[in-house]
Amino acid sequence: MFQRLASLFKAFMNSLMGKMEDPEMMLEQTYQDLQANLIQVRQAVAQAIATEKQLEQQLQKNKDQAATWHNRATMAVQQNNDELARQALQRKQQYAQAVGDLEGQLKAQREATISLRARLTELEGEVQKAYTKKQVLIARDKAAQATTKANEILSKSTANGAMSVMEKMEQKVLERESKAQAMAELGSDQLDKKFKSFEGQVDIEAELLALKGGADPGRKLIIEQKEPIMVENAETVDAEDVKESDRP
């Protein structure tokens, strides 16, 4: 049981490693990582722009406040209220100081925003190039896989291909045809065929004699084998008599 589970786990890990090394999956993962980086940079640029806008608003408010307290100081002087004018000028200085600080922050923020915008533009170009290259590499990988598969099929068909199988099957068919023909010949009456052939030859001989005028075409030749004739003071000889008889 444990051995079987270990085998299944090993097969699963091998499959997982194979997928991890798959070019298409690696390319897709790399492209997704670039996309994630691009999104983060865009968010950073958006935040930088928002911070820049906030600094601009705060700077403008402090400038407005500095101008307001300047006007109030002027009004106090016009009313011969130097103490009030002095307090207004102090408040004006506070806002003026804030304006100086904000201008420095705004300058730095604008430089950061410009740098992030440039980085965003560069990264967008890299992502676009990566997408194009990813598509090309995936297409090349699929073409290579298809070629490899085709070569494997061709290799198998060359070694143990269909033609070899067909040749073997042709041989089997020929063997079965020969066997069927032999069975048909064994099942027929060979002796009957021999007599029919012989009778056909006799008919031809009889017709030939008739054409020569030596016999009636309505008759046929009958060959008889007689026993050897014994002659006194002579050697034993074989004799064949050929006689004509009416055809039944």
ZILIN-V85100 format. One record per helix or strand of 3 or more residues. SS is the DSSP state (hx for helix, st for strand). FROM is the first residue (numbers start at 1). LEN is the number of residues. If there is no record, write none. Layout:
SS_FROM_LEN + SS_FROM_LEN
This chain:
hx_2_19 + hx_23_56 + hx_82_79 + hx_162_26 + hx_190_23 + st_219_7 + st_240_7
